[in-house]
Amino acid sequence: MTKKDSDIAFNLISRQKINGLTSEEKLNFIIKEVKNGKILVLEQGLTPVEQAGLIERTMKEIEQDTFIGVEMEGYGEDTPTFLQKLFGMAKRPRMTLIGPANLLKMIKKDSDMIQTKIISGSGAK
Amino acid sequence: MGIFRKGRLSDILQKLFGKKHAKIGIYGPPNVGKTTLANRILRDWTGDIMGSVSEIPHETRRAKWKKDVRVENGASSLLMDIVDTPGISTKVDFKEFMNTWGLTKEEAKIRAKEATEGVIESIKSLENVDGVLLVMDSTQDPFTQVNVTILGNLEARNLPVLIAANKIDMEDSSPATLKSAFPQHPVVPISALTGYNSDTLYSTMIKHFGKKRKKKWR
């Protein structure tokens, strides 16, 4: 089967993969994939500080004719219960969707659901 | 004797009872009314304004400071340095400035370039504030990534945040949605444009930003 230009790649990234990277490595990985037109679903998203870092990196990477930024949608961190805190569990980022802004568009987001649409005609490179 | 000197006594009282001078940042996504709110606060308490406003997103592209703004409510007051920051977004498309707002290609590209620099400046300035007035558009979905990211960063730093649910003069506004979305933070419905409910905003700012807090080590 030949790959068409309009194909859209969705990559589901496991928690283990994300946990094995430093913050800098996570941002490098995400930016590289998204600039290549891929949509990423991170099983475990980024911490708020990493999210701010990703926005900052994105702004530096914007090329007006080829890369206009990212669409990133996720939720705040899971707060551990009292019992979990006793056992040393920290806040954990929740699932996050990240893709190129010219390809992925958020339609609606509430506390339970993120609804997005793919803008056709801008597939993965 | 020295302990009763005016300056020394006020220092001790401040340490015991909380802040009297705070650096407050006005943050939020583009076009939620940050500069309109900054202008409202300054006009009410200094007679000045912060900057120009526009319907075109990213009108504010450099952070602007106004020092020593005293906000009062009865016997209590708070002296603030206020910074109005460029809108934070995850994307900037110069074509939107051309197609939606009628800018020329050259104007649009310059604006887009300056906007990306403004977003970076906003994020960096989060390091230098004591508290944040997070402006949200009460006619829009509250769970935007920018709101989630800013709130997460402030919670990680244990910085106080006050949400201004702006544009309540508009028919489709729903400040109650914002309140239920972020129950852990105070939410004050306001119209920065008309000044509606600004007294409540000021009294909440004094109470909330004047509190004594421990900053988290990161």
HADDOCK unambig.tbl for C-alpha pairs under 7 A between the chains (distance, minus, plus):
assign (segid A and resid 48 and name CA) (segid B and resid 149 and name CA) 5.34 0.50 0.50
assign (segid A and resid 48 and name CA) (segid B and resid 152 and name CA) 4.97 0.50 0.50
assign (segid A and resid 48 and name CA) (segid B and resid 153 and name CA) 5.17 0.50 0.50
assign (segid A and resid 49 and name CA) (segid B and resid 153 and name CA) 5.79 0.50 0.50
assign (segid A and resid 51 and name CA) (segid B and resid 149 and name CA) 6.30 0.50 0.50
assign (segid A and resid 52 and name CA) (segid B and resid 123 and name CA) 6.80 0.50 0.50
assign (segid A and resid 52 and name CA) (segid B and resid 149 and name CA) 6.52 0.50 0.50
assign (segid A and resid 55 and name CA) (segid B and resid 90 and name CA) 5.56 0.50 0.50
assign (segid A and resid 56 and name CA) (segid B and resid 120 and name CA) 5.36 0.50 0.50
assign (segid A and resid 59 and name CA) (segid B and resid 116 and name CA) 5.13 0.50 0.50
assign (segid A and resid 59 and name CA) (segid B and resid 120 and name CA) 6.95 0.50 0.50
assign (segid A and resid 64 and name CA) (segid B and resid 93 and name CA) 6.92 0.50 0.50
assign (segid A and resid 64 and name CA) (segid B and resid 94 and name CA) 6.78 0.50 0.50
assign (segid A and resid 68 and name CA) (segid B and resid 91 and name CA) 5.62 0.50 0.50
assign (segid A and resid 68 and name CA) (segid B and resid 92 and name CA) 5.60 0.50 0.50
assign (segid A and resid 68 and name CA) (segid B and resid 93 and name CA) 5.34 0.50 0.50
assign (segid A and resid 69 and name CA) (segid B and resid 90 and name CA) 5.92 0.50 0.50
assign (segid A and resid 69 and name CA) (segid B and resid 91 and name CA) 4.07 0.50 0.50
assign (segid A and resid 69 and name CA) (segid B and resid 92 and name CA) 6.40 0.50 0.50
assign (segid A and resid 70 and name CA) (segid B and resid 90 and name CA) 5.59 0.50 0.50
assign (segid A and resid 70 and name CA) (segid B and resid 91 and name CA) 5.71 0.50 0.50
assign (segid A and resid 71 and name CA) (segid B and resid 90 and name CA) 6.49 0.50 0.50
assign (segid A and resid 72 and name CA) (segid B and resid 145 and name CA) 6.55 0.50 0.50
assign (segid A and resid 73 and name CA) (segid B and resid 145 and name CA) 5.60 0.50 0.50
assign (segid A and resid 74 and name CA) (segid B and resid 145 and name CA) 6.82 0.50 0.50
assign (segid A and resid 75 and name CA) (segid B and resid 148 and name CA) 6.79 0.50 0.50
assign (segid A and resid 76 and name CA) (segid B and resid 148 and name CA) 6.09 0.50 0.50
assign (segid A and resid 76 and name CA) (segid B and resid 152 and name CA) 6.53 0.50 0.50
assign (segid A and resid 101 and name CA) (segid B and resid 91 and name CA) 6.59 0.50 0.50
assign (segid A and resid 109 and name CA) (segid B and resid 143 and name CA) 6.25 0.50 0.50
assign (segid A and resid 110 and name CA) (segid B and resid 143 and name CA) 6.28 0.50 0.50
